[in-house]
Amino acid sequence: MRIDRLLCYLRFVKTRGGAQRLIGEGHVRRNGQRVCRASQPVGQGDVLTLPLGSRVMVAQIRALPKRRGPPAEAQMCYLPLDPQDQSAIAKSADHSFSNHRT
């Protein structure tokens, strides 16, 4: 499945155009490698890293959805690997300015 379609089906973005924008700006990683093409294939077991609002989402794909269904259906297709935002990526994004106050 194309990664732009997957991001839309999993409800990480509202439209495929939004997914293509994220990919084009270099914000999406698949298995640690930057995604350069919206048509790049993605499959079960792949790990995606992408920004969602003010946090970083790291998720493993459990199943490929057949459609953009309700949120509960979409959430069954991936496993958040950092549900409490404890990774170094999330911490550096959230606390980058708090240590520099004088």
Biopython code that builds the backbone (N, CA, C, O; Angstrom):
import numpy as np
from Bio.PDB.StructureBuilder import StructureBuilder

atoms = [
    (1, "MET", "N", (0.841, -1.177, 0.000)),
    (1, "MET", "CA", (0.000, 0.000, 0.000)),
    (1, "MET", "C", (0.890, 1.246, 0.000)),
    (1, "MET", "O", (1.940, 1.258, 0.643)),
    (2, "ARG", "N", (0.481, 2.271, -0.706)),
    (2, "ARG", "CA", (1.201, 3.541, -0.725)),
    (2, "ARG", "C", (1.156, 4.177, 0.668)),
    (2, "ARG", "O", (0.146, 4.092, 1.366)),
    (3, "ILE", "N", (2.247, 4.805, 1.055)),
    (3, "ILE", "CA", (2.313, 5.380, 2.397)),
    (3, "ILE", "C", (1.372, 6.576, 2.559)),
    (3, "ILE", "O", (0.834, 6.784, 3.646)),
    (4, "ASP", "N", (1.163, 7.362, 1.505)),
    (4, "ASP", "CA", (0.237, 8.490, 1.637)),
    (4, "ASP", "C", (-1.192, 8.008, 1.880)),
    (4, "ASP", "O", (-1.922, 8.603, 2.673)),
    (5, "ARG", "N", (-1.587, 6.948, 1.210)),
    (5, "ARG", "CA", (-2.926, 6.384, 1.404)),
    (5, "ARG", "C", (-3.053, 5.798, 2.813)),
    (5, "ARG", "O", (-4.084, 5.962, 3.465)),
    (6, "LEU", "N", (-2.011, 5.119, 3.276)),
    (6, "LEU", "CA", (-2.038, 4.526, 4.609)),
    (6, "LEU", "C", (-2.204, 5.598, 5.687)),
    (6, "LEU", "O", (-3.013, 5.437, 6.601)),
    (7, "LEU", "N", (-1.446, 6.686, 5.587)),
    (7, "LEU", "CA", (-1.544, 7.751, 6.587)),
    (7, "LEU", "C", (-2.953, 8.322, 6.645)),
    (7, "LEU", "O", (-3.441, 8.673, 7.719)),
    (8, "CYS", "N", (-3.599, 8.413, 5.506)),
    (8, "CYS", "CA", (-4.980, 8.907, 5.452)),
    (8, "CYS", "C", (-5.941, 7.872, 6.029)),
    (8, "CYS", "O", (-6.802, 8.214, 6.839)),
    (9, "TYR", "N", (-5.804, 6.617, 5.623)),
    (9, "TYR", "CA", (-6.686, 5.555, 6.120)),
    (9, "TYR", "C", (-6.570, 5.368, 7.627)),
    (9, "TYR", "O", (-7.559, 5.055, 8.290)),
    (10, "LEU", "N", (-5.364, 5.557, 8.178)),
    (10, "LEU", "CA", (-5.165, 5.402, 9.624)),
    (10, "LEU", "C", (-5.526, 6.659, 10.402)),
    (10, "LEU", "O", (-5.404, 6.702, 11.627)),
    (11, "ARG", "N", (-5.971, 7.682, 9.678)),
    (11, "ARG", "CA", (-6.438, 8.942, 10.267)),
    (11, "ARG", "C", (-5.336, 9.740, 10.951)),
    (11, "ARG", "O", (-5.615, 10.509, 11.871)),
    (12, "PHE", "N", (-4.095, 9.572, 10.519)),
    (12, "PHE", "CA", (-3.008, 10.416, 11.000)),
    (12, "PHE", "C", (-3.116, 11.798, 10.355)),
    (12, "PHE", "O", (-2.695, 12.796, 10.941)),
    (13, "VAL", "N", (-3.677, 11.853, 9.156)),
    (13, "VAL", "CA", (-3.951, 13.101, 8.438)),
    (13, "VAL", "C", (-5.365, 13.016, 7.871)),
    (13, "VAL", "O", (-5.921, 11.926, 7.742)),
    (14, "LYS", "N", (-5.943, 14.165, 7.533)),
    (14, "LYS", "CA", (-7.315, 14.184, 7.032)),
    (14, "LYS", "C", (-7.417, 13.799, 5.563)),
    (14, "LYS", "O", (-8.404, 13.191, 5.149)),
    (15, "THR", "N", (-6.405, 14.147, 4.769)),
    (15, "THR", "CA", (-6.462, 13.895, 3.331)),
    (15, "THR", "C", (-5.146, 13.321, 2.829)),
    (15, "THR", "O", (-4.114, 13.417, 3.494)),
    (16, "ARG", "N", (-5.201, 12.720, 1.641)),
    (16, "ARG", "CA", (-3.962, 12.242, 1.034)),
    (16, "ARG", "C", (-3.058, 13.410, 0.679)),
    (16, "ARG", "O", (-1.834, 13.286, 0.721)),
    (17, "GLY", "N", (-3.653, 14.540, 0.331)),
    (17, "GLY", "CA", (-2.856, 15.743, 0.060)),
    (17, "GLY", "C", (-2.070, 16.169, 1.290)),
    (17, "GLY", "O", (-0.917, 16.587, 1.181)),
    (18, "GLY", "N", (-2.688, 16.064, 2.454)),
    (18, "GLY", "CA", (-1.993, 16.379, 3.701)),
    (18, "GLY", "C", (-0.846, 15.418, 3.960)),
    (18, "GLY", "O", (0.219, 15.819, 4.431)),
    (19, "ALA", "N", (-1.070, 14.147, 3.650)),
    (19, "ALA", "CA", (-0.010, 13.145, 3.803)),
    (19, "ALA", "C", (1.132, 13.435, 2.827)),
    (19, "ALA", "O", (2.303, 13.339, 3.195)),
    (20, "GLN", "N", (0.800, 13.783, 1.610)),
    (20, "GLN", "CA", (1.820, 14.092, 0.603)),
    (20, "GLN", "C", (2.632, 15.318, 1.004)),
    (20, "GLN", "O", (3.831, 15.390, 0.732)),
    (21, "ARG", "N", (1.986, 16.274, 1.644)),
    (21, "ARG", "CA", (2.690, 17.465, 2.130)),
    (21, "ARG", "C", (3.690, 17.093, 3.220)),
    (21, "ARG", "O", (4.842, 17.527, 3.179)),
    (22, "LEU", "N", (3.256, 16.286, 4.199)),
    (22, "LEU", "CA", (4.162, 15.837, 5.272)),
    (22, "LEU", "C", (5.364, 15.093, 4.699)),
    (22, "LEU", "O", (6.501, 15.310, 5.118)),
    (23, "ILE", "N", (5.100, 14.226, 3.747)),
    (23, "ILE", "CA", (6.167, 13.446, 3.129)),
    (23, "ILE", "C", (7.101, 14.345, 2.345)),
    (23, "ILE", "O", (8.321, 14.212, 2.439)),
    (24, "GLY", "N", (6.535, 15.258, 1.571)),
    (24, "GLY", "CA", (7.339, 16.178, 0.770)),
    (24, "GLY", "C", (8.234, 17.075, 1.607)),
    (24, "GLY", "O", (9.322, 17.449, 1.169)),
    (25, "GLU", "N", (7.793, 17.420, 2.797)),
    (25, "GLU", "CA", (8.586, 18.258, 3.695)),
    (25, "GLU", "C", (9.616, 17.437, 4.478)),
    (25, "GLU", "O", (10.411, 18.000, 5.231)),
    (26, "GLY", "N", (9.606, 16.118, 4.306)),
    (26, "GLY", "CA", (10.604, 15.262, 4.947)),
    (26, "GLY", "C", (10.319, 14.912, 6.388)),
    (26, "GLY", "O", (11.245, 14.599, 7.137)),
    (27, "HIS", "N", (9.046, 14.955, 6.803)),
    (27, "HIS", "CA", (8.702, 14.726, 8.206)),
    (27, "HIS", "C", (8.351, 13.285, 8.543)),
    (27, "HIS", "O", (8.146, 12.973, 9.716)),
    (28, "VAL", "N", (8.274, 12.401, 7.562)),
    (28, "VAL", "CA", (7.826, 11.031, 7.803)),
    (28, "VAL", "C", (8.999, 10.071, 7.626)),
    (28, "VAL", "O", (9.777, 10.184, 6.678)),
    (29, "ARG", "N", (9.111, 9.119, 8.560)),
    (29, "ARG", "CA", (10.142, 8.081, 8.468)),
    (29, "ARG", "C", (9.474, 6.716, 8.511)),
    (29, "ARG", "O", (8.494, 6.504, 9.226)),
    (30, "ARG", "N", (10.023, 5.800, 7.732)),
    (30, "ARG", "CA", (9.584, 4.408, 7.716)),
    (30, "ARG", "C", (10.785, 3.556, 8.074)),
    (30, "ARG", "O", (11.786, 3.554, 7.358)),
    (31, "ASN", "N", (10.688, 2.837, 9.172)),
    (31, "ASN", "CA", (11.790, 1.995, 9.658)),
    (31, "ASN", "C", (13.083, 2.801, 9.813)),
    (31, "ASN", "O", (14.169, 2.302, 9.520)),
    (32, "GLY", "N", (12.961, 4.031, 10.269)),
    (32, "GLY", "CA", (14.119, 4.871, 10.541)),
    (32, "GLY", "C", (14.654, 5.629, 9.342)),
    (32, "GLY", "O", (15.549, 6.460, 9.495)),
    (33, "GLN", "N", (14.133, 5.365, 8.152)),
    (33, "GLN", "CA", (14.608, 6.034, 6.942)),
    (33, "GLN", "C", (13.580, 7.065, 6.486)),
    (33, "GLN", "O", (12.378, 6.798, 6.488)),
    (34, "ARG", "N", (14.056, 8.229, 6.100)),
    (34, "ARG", "CA", (13.164, 9.283, 5.628)),
    (34, "ARG", "C", (12.429, 8.829, 4.366)),
    (34, "ARG", "O", (13.031, 8.271, 3.449)),
    (35, "VAL", "N", (11.130, 9.076, 4.337)),
    (35, "VAL", "CA", (10.308, 8.744, 3.176)),
    (35, "VAL", "C", (10.408, 9.903, 2.194)),
    (35, "VAL", "O", (10.131, 11.049, 2.549)),
    (36, "CYS", "N", (10.802, 9.607, 0.967)),
    (36, "CYS", "CA", (10.999, 10.648, -0.050)),
    (36, "CYS", "C", (9.892, 10.678, -1.088)),
    (36, "CYS", "O", (9.733, 11.676, -1.791)),
    (37, "ARG", "N", (9.119, 9.591, -1.197)),
    (37, "ARG", "CA", (8.066, 9.512, -2.208)),
    (37, "ARG", "C", (6.746, 9.118, -1.547)),
    (37, "ARG", "O", (6.710, 8.220, -0.705)),
    (38, "ALA", "N", (5.676, 9.785, -1.927)),
    (38, "ALA", "CA", (4.358, 9.444, -1.399)),
    (38, "ALA", "C", (3.913, 8.072, -1.869)),
    (38, "ALA", "O", (3.040, 7.461, -1.252)),
    (39, "SER", "N", (4.497, 7.581, -2.948)),
    (39, "SER", "CA", (4.121, 6.278, -3.493)),
    (39, "SER", "C", (4.935, 5.136, -2.886)),
    (39, "SER", "O", (4.774, 3.983, -3.287)),
    (40, "GLN", "N", (5.807, 5.444, -1.927)),
    (40, "GLN", "CA", (6.638, 4.393, -1.327)),
    (40, "GLN", "C", (5.736, 3.346, -0.665)),
    (40, "GLN", "O", (4.811, 3.699, 0.067)),
    (41, "PRO", "N", (6.003, 2.062, -0.919)),
    (41, "PRO", "CA", (5.163, 1.028, -0.304)),
    (41, "PRO", "C", (5.456, 0.872, 1.181)),
    (41, "PRO", "O", (6.582, 1.059, 1.641)),
    (42, "VAL", "N", (4.419, 0.528, 1.905)),
    (42, "VAL", "CA", (4.531, 0.274, 3.337)),
    (42, "VAL", "C", (3.748, -0.996, 3.626)),
    (42, "VAL", "O", (2.724, -1.256, 2.993)),
    (43, "GLY", "N", (4.220, -1.778, 4.570)),
    (43, "GLY", "CA", (3.559, -3.045, 4.852)),
    (43, "GLY", "C", (3.455, -3.338, 6.328)),
    (43, "GLY", "O", (3.920, -2.575, 7.175)),
    (44, "GLN", "N", (2.844, -4.444, 6.609)),
    (44, "GLN", "CA", (2.666, -4.899, 7.980)),
    (44, "GLN", "C", (4.034, -5.089, 8.630)),
    (44, "GLN", "O", (4.938, -5.669, 8.030)),
    (45, "GLY", "N", (4.179, -4.596, 9.862)),
    (45, "GLY", "CA", (5.435, -4.714, 10.589)),
    (45, "GLY", "C", (6.330, -3.491, 10.479)),
    (45, "GLY", "O", (7.258, -3.335, 11.272)),
    (46, "ASP", "N", (6.069, -2.619, 9.508)),
    (46, "ASP", "CA", (6.865, -1.400, 9.371)),
    (46, "ASP", "C", (6.598, -0.459, 10.545)),
    (46, "ASP", "O", (5.506, -0.455, 11.113)),
    (47, "VAL", "N", (7.601, 0.336, 10.902)),
    (47, "VAL", "CA", (7.475, 1.314, 11.978)),
    (47, "VAL", "C", (7.501, 2.707, 11.348)),
    (47, "VAL", "O", (8.435, 3.055, 10.625)),
    (48, "LEU", "N", (6.472, 3.492, 11.631)),
    (48, "LEU", "CA", (6.373, 4.852, 11.109)),
    (48, "LEU", "C", (6.616, 5.858, 12.221)),
    (48, "LEU", "O", (6.193, 5.664, 13.360)),
    (49, "THR", "N", (7.299, 6.927, 11.874)),
    (49, "THR", "CA", (7.540, 8.048, 12.802)),
    (49, "THR", "C", (7.101, 9.310, 12.080)),
    (49, "THR", "O", (7.569, 9.600, 10.980)),
    (50, "LEU", "N", (6.193, 10.066, 12.709)),
    (50, "LEU", "CA", (5.702, 11.287, 12.085)),
    (50, "LEU", "C", (5.190, 12.255, 13.138)),
    (50, "LEU", "O", (4.796, 11.842, 14.229)),
    (51, "PRO", "N", (5.197, 13.552, 12.811)),
    (51, "PRO", "CA", (4.680, 14.542, 13.758)),
    (51, "PRO", "C", (3.158, 14.581, 13.718)),
    (51, "PRO", "O", (2.552, 14.559, 12.647)),
    (52, "LEU", "N", (2.556, 14.638, 14.889)),
    (52, "LEU", "CA", (1.110, 14.809, 15.005)),
    (52, "LEU", "C", (0.870, 15.935, 15.989)),
    (52, "LEU", "O", (0.957, 15.740, 17.202)),
    (53, "GLY", "N", (0.571, 17.101, 15.473)),
    (53, "GLY", "CA", (0.400, 18.263, 16.336)),
    (53, "GLY", "C", (1.712, 18.632, 16.991)),
    (53, "GLY", "O", (2.697, 18.897, 16.301)),
    (54, "SER", "N", (1.740, 18.655, 18.313)),
    (54, "SER", "CA", (2.946, 19.035, 19.041)),
    (54, "SER", "C", (3.724, 17.825, 19.559)),
    (54, "SER", "O", (4.635, 17.978, 20.373)),
    (55, "ARG", "N", (3.372, 16.623, 19.093)),
    (55, "ARG", "CA", (4.076, 15.433, 19.555)),
    (55, "ARG", "C", (4.545, 14.601, 18.370)),
    (55, "ARG", "O", (4.188, 14.874, 17.224)),
    (56, "VAL", "N", (5.335, 13.598, 18.655)),
    (56, "VAL", "CA", (5.851, 12.693, 17.634)),
    (56, "VAL", "C", (5.202, 11.330, 17.837)),
    (56, "VAL", "O", (5.251, 10.767, 18.930)),
    (57, "MET", "N", (4.593, 10.802, 16.775)),
    (57, "MET", "CA", (3.950, 9.493, 16.827)),
    (57, "MET", "C", (4.907, 8.444, 16.279)),
    (57, "MET", "O", (5.437, 8.589, 15.178)),
    (58, "VAL", "N", (5.124, 7.383, 17.057)),
    (58, "VAL", "CA", (5.912, 6.232, 16.613)),
    (58, "VAL", "C", (4.964, 5.044, 16.708)),
    (58, "VAL", "O", (4.484, 4.709, 17.791)),
    (59, "ALA", "N", (4.696, 4.405, 15.562)),
    (59, "ALA", "CA", (3.709, 3.328, 15.537)),
    (59, "ALA", "C", (4.156, 2.212, 14.608)),
    (59, "ALA", "O", (4.757, 2.451, 13.560)),
    (60, "GLN", "N", (3.849, 0.988, 15.017)),
    (60, "GLN", "CA", (4.109, -0.175, 14.173)),
    (60, "GLN", "C", (2.809, -0.574, 13.491)),
    (60, "GLN", "O", (1.758, -0.638, 14.130)),
    (61, "ILE", "N", (2.882, -0.842, 12.198)),
    (61, "ILE", "CA", (1.711, -1.219, 11.426)),
    (61, "ILE", "C", (1.395, -2.692, 11.710)),
    (61, "ILE", "O", (2.227, -3.568, 11.478)),
    (62, "ARG", "N", (0.193, -2.951, 12.211)),
    (62, "ARG", "CA", (-0.238, -4.311, 12.522)),
    (62, "ARG", "C", (-0.994, -4.936, 11.358)),
    (62, "ARG", "O", (-0.895, -6.140, 11.122)),
    (63, "ALA", "N", (-1.750, -4.117, 10.631)),
    (63, "ALA", "CA", (-2.549, -4.593, 9.505)),
    (63, "ALA", "C", (-2.770, -3.430, 8.556)),
    (63, "ALA", "O", (-2.754, -2.271, 8.970)),
    (64, "LEU", "N", (-2.975, -3.737, 7.295)),
    (64, "LEU", "CA", (-3.252, -2.700, 6.301)),
    (64, "LEU", "C", (-4.765, -2.551, 6.166)),
    (64, "LEU", "O", (-5.460, -3.508, 5.827)),
    (65, "PRO", "N", (-5.274, -1.343, 6.433)),
    (65, "PRO", "CA", (-6.723, -1.137, 6.342)),
    (65, "PRO", "C", (-7.196, -1.148, 4.892)),
    (65, "PRO", "O", (-6.441, -0.797, 3.984)),
    (66, "LYS", "N", (-8.424, -1.544, 4.682)),
    (66, "LYS", "CA", (-9.000, -1.588, 3.337)),
    (66, "LYS", "C", (-9.688, -0.275, 2.971)),
    (66, "LYS", "O", (-9.967, -0.019, 1.799)),
    (67, "ARG", "N", (-9.963, 0.566, 3.991)),
    (67, "ARG", "CA", (-10.670, 1.831, 3.751)),
    (67, "ARG", "C", (-10.368, 2.803, 4.880)),
    (67, "ARG", "O", (-9.741, 2.445, 5.878)),
    (68, "ARG", "N", (-10.822, 4.031, 4.707)),
    (68, "ARG", "CA", (-10.751, 5.022, 5.784)),
    (68, "ARG", "C", (-12.040, 4.889, 6.588)),
    (68, "ARG", "O", (-13.050, 5.523, 6.280)),
    (69, "GLY", "N", (-11.986, 4.077, 7.595)),
    (69, "GLY", "CA", (-13.163, 3.809, 8.402)),
    (69, "GLY", "C", (-13.200, 4.668, 9.648)),
    (69, "GLY", "O", (-12.504, 5.681, 9.728)),
    (70, "PRO", "N", (-14.001, 4.277, 10.615)),
    (70, "PRO", "CA", (-14.087, 5.024, 11.871)),
    (70, "PRO", "C", (-12.765, 4.947, 12.646)),
    (70, "PRO", "O", (-11.967, 4.036, 12.429)),
    (71, "PRO", "N", (-12.540, 5.904, 13.548)),
    (71, "PRO", "CA", (-11.284, 5.928, 14.304)),
    (71, "PRO", "C", (-10.973, 4.624, 15.032)),
    (71, "PRO", "O", (-9.817, 4.204, 15.058)),
    (72, "ALA", "N", (-11.960, 3.981, 15.618)),
    (72, "ALA", "CA", (-11.711, 2.733, 16.353)),
    (72, "ALA", "C", (-11.177, 1.656, 15.410)),
    (72, "ALA", "O", (-10.300, 0.880, 15.789)),
    (73, "GLU", "N", (-11.694, 1.607, 14.204)),
    (73, "GLU", "CA", (-11.220, 0.633, 13.215)),
    (73, "GLU", "C", (-9.784, 0.941, 12.799)),
    (73, "GLU", "O", (-8.969, 0.031, 12.644)),
    (74, "ALA", "N", (-9.479, 2.210, 12.621)),
    (74, "ALA", "CA", (-8.129, 2.624, 12.235)),
    (74, "ALA", "C", (-7.127, 2.293, 13.340)),
    (74, "ALA", "O", (-6.022, 1.834, 13.049)),
    (75, "GLN", "N", (-7.491, 2.516, 14.588)),
    (75, "GLN", "CA", (-6.581, 2.284, 15.706)),
    (75, "GLN", "C", (-6.250, 0.808, 15.894)),
    (75, "GLN", "O", (-5.235, 0.481, 16.509)),
    (76, "MET", "N", (-7.072, -0.074, 15.385)),
    (76, "MET", "CA", (-6.798, -1.513, 15.473)),
    (76, "MET", "C", (-5.694, -1.925, 14.491)),
    (76, "MET", "O", (-5.156, -3.027, 14.602)),
    (77, "CYS", "N", (-5.356, -1.069, 13.547)),
    (77, "CYS", "CA", (-4.378, -1.400, 12.508)),
    (77, "CYS", "C", (-2.956, -1.005, 12.869)),
    (77, "CYS", "O", (-2.030, -1.337, 12.128)),
    (78, "TYR", "N", (-2.747, -0.304, 13.989)),
    (78, "TYR", "CA", (-1.393, 0.072, 14.381)),
    (78, "TYR", "C", (-1.232, -0.020, 15.887)),
    (78, "TYR", "O", (-2.198, 0.033, 16.648)),
    (79, "LEU", "N", (0.018, -0.159, 16.288)),
    (79, "LEU", "CA", (0.376, -0.253, 17.703)),
    (79, "LEU", "C", (1.274, 0.926, 18.048)),
    (79, "LEU", "O", (2.401, 0.989, 17.558)),
    (80, "PRO", "N", (0.815, 1.862, 18.874)),
    (80, "PRO", "CA", (1.695, 2.964, 19.285)),
    (80, "PRO", "C", (2.867, 2.408, 20.090)),
    (80, "PRO", "O", (2.666, 1.705, 21.081)),
    (81, "LEU", "N", (4.074, 2.718, 19.670)),
    (81, "LEU", "CA", (5.254, 2.206, 20.365)),
    (81, "LEU", "C", (5.707, 3.110, 21.496)),
    (81, "LEU", "O", (6.529, 2.713, 22.322)),
    (82, "ASP", "N", (5.182, 4.310, 21.536)),
    (82, "ASP", "CA", (5.550, 5.263, 22.586)),
    (82, "ASP", "C", (4.282, 5.960, 23.077)),
    (82, "ASP", "O", (4.152, 7.174, 22.924)),
    (83, "PRO", "N", (3.339, 5.207, 23.667)),
    (83, "PRO", "CA", (2.053, 5.799, 24.024)),
    (83, "PRO", "C", (2.133, 6.905, 25.068)),
    (83, "PRO", "O", (1.236, 7.745, 25.136)),
    (84, "GLN", "N", (3.178, 6.926, 25.877)),
    (84, "GLN", "CA", (3.304, 7.961, 26.909)),
    (84, "GLN", "C", (4.292, 9.046, 26.513)),
    (84, "GLN", "O", (4.686, 9.853, 27.356)),
    (85, "ASP", "N", (4.708, 9.086, 25.232)),
    (85, "ASP", "CA", (5.664, 10.082, 24.737)),
    (85, "ASP", "C", (6.945, 10.101, 25.561)),
    (85, "ASP", "O", (7.423, 11.169, 25.943)),
    (86, "GLN", "N", (7.500, 8.927, 25.835)),
    (86, "GLN", "CA", (8.697, 8.822, 26.651)),
    (86, "GLN", "C", (9.986, 8.740, 25.847)),
    (86, "GLN", "O", (11.069, 8.729, 26.431)),
    (87, "SER", "N", (9.897, 8.682, 24.514)),
    (87, "SER", "CA", (11.112, 8.541, 23.711)),
    (87, "SER", "C", (11.944, 9.816, 23.743)),
    (87, "SER", "O", (11.450, 10.890, 24.087)),
    (88, "ALA", "N", (13.185, 9.681, 23.387)),
    (88, "ALA", "CA", (14.083, 10.841, 23.349)),
    (88, "ALA", "C", (13.606, 11.862, 22.330)),
    (88, "ALA", "O", (13.785, 13.063, 22.531)),
    (89, "ILE", "N", (13.000, 11.402, 21.238)),
    (89, "ILE", "CA", (12.490, 12.328, 20.220)),
    (89, "ILE", "C", (11.392, 13.190, 20.819)),
    (89, "ILE", "O", (11.416, 14.414, 20.687)),
    (90, "ALA", "N", (10.425, 12.551, 21.480)),
    (90, "ALA", "CA", (9.313, 13.292, 22.061)),
    (90, "ALA", "C", (9.798, 14.226, 23.171)),
    (90, "ALA", "O", (9.331, 15.360, 23.278)),
    (91, "LYS", "N", (10.723, 13.754, 23.986)),
    (91, "LYS", "CA", (11.224, 14.586, 25.081)),
    (91, "LYS", "C", (11.962, 15.802, 24.549)),
    (91, "LYS", "O", (11.783, 16.903, 25.070)),
    (92, "SER", "N", (12.776, 15.630, 23.536)),
    (92, "SER", "CA", (13.529, 16.767, 23.015)),
    (92, "SER", "C", (12.605, 17.789, 22.381)),
    (92, "SER", "O", (12.891, 18.986, 22.426)),
    (93, "ALA", "N", (11.509, 17.346, 21.793)),
    (93, "ALA", "CA", (10.570, 18.278, 21.181)),
    (93, "ALA", "C", (9.781, 19.036, 22.243)),
    (93, "ALA", "O", (9.522, 20.230, 22.088)),
    (94, "ASP", "N", (9.395, 18.347, 23.328)),
    (94, "ASP", "CA", (8.576, 18.964, 24.363)),
    (94, "ASP", "C", (9.374, 19.833, 25.330)),
    (94, "ASP", "O", (8.854, 20.826, 25.839)),
    (95, "HIS", "N", (10.623, 19.473, 25.587)),
    (95, "HIS", "CA", (11.374, 20.142, 26.637)),
    (95, "HIS", "C", (12.615, 20.881, 26.125)),
    (95, "HIS", "O", (13.534, 21.158, 26.895)),
    (96, "SER", "N", (12.640, 21.191, 24.860)),
    (96, "SER", "CA", (13.854, 21.780, 24.299)),
    (96, "SER", "C", (14.159, 23.162, 24.866)),
    (96, "SER", "O", (15.322, 23.563, 24.908)),
    (97, "PHE", "N", (13.137, 23.899, 25.304)),
    (97, "PHE", "CA", (13.394, 25.249, 25.805)),
    (97, "PHE", "C", (13.367, 25.321, 27.325)),
    (97, "PHE", "O", (13.835, 26.304, 27.899)),
    (98, "SER", "N", (12.828, 24.303, 27.988)),
    (98, "SER", "CA", (12.687, 24.371, 29.437)),
    (98, "SER", "C", (14.031, 24.332, 30.151)),
    (98, "SER", "O", (14.145, 24.863, 31.255)),
    (99, "ASN", "N", (15.045, 23.722, 29.560)),
    (99, "ASN", "CA", (16.357, 23.632, 30.203)),
    (99, "ASN", "C", (17.212, 24.877, 29.971)),
    (99, "ASN", "O", (18.273, 25.006, 30.582)),
    (100, "HIS", "N", (16.784, 25.782, 29.117)),
    (100, "HIS", "CA", (17.582, 26.929, 28.754)),
    (100, "HIS", "C", (17.095, 28.232, 29.377)),
    (100, "HIS", "O", (17.534, 29.312, 28.980)),
    (101, "ARG", "N", (16.211, 28.141, 30.328)),
    (101, "ARG", "CA", (15.719, 29.358, 30.986)),
    (101, "ARG", "C", (16.757, 29.874, 31.959)),
    (101, "ARG", "O", (17.445, 29.093, 32.616)),
    (102, "THR", "N", (16.870, 31.172, 32.050)),
    (102, "THR", "CA", (17.830, 31.755, 32.992)),
    (102, "THR", "C", (17.159, 32.731, 33.918)),
    (102, "THR", "O", (17.816, 33.317, 34.778)),
]
sb = StructureBuilder()
sb.init_structure("model")
sb.init_model(0)
sb.init_chain("A")
sb.init_seg("    ")
for serial, (resi, resn, name, xyz) in enumerate(atoms, 1):
    if name == "N":
        sb.init_residue(resn, " ", resi, " ")
    sb.init_atom(name, np.array(xyz, "f"), 0.0, 1.0, " ", f" {name:<3s}", serial, name[0])
structure = sb.get_structure()
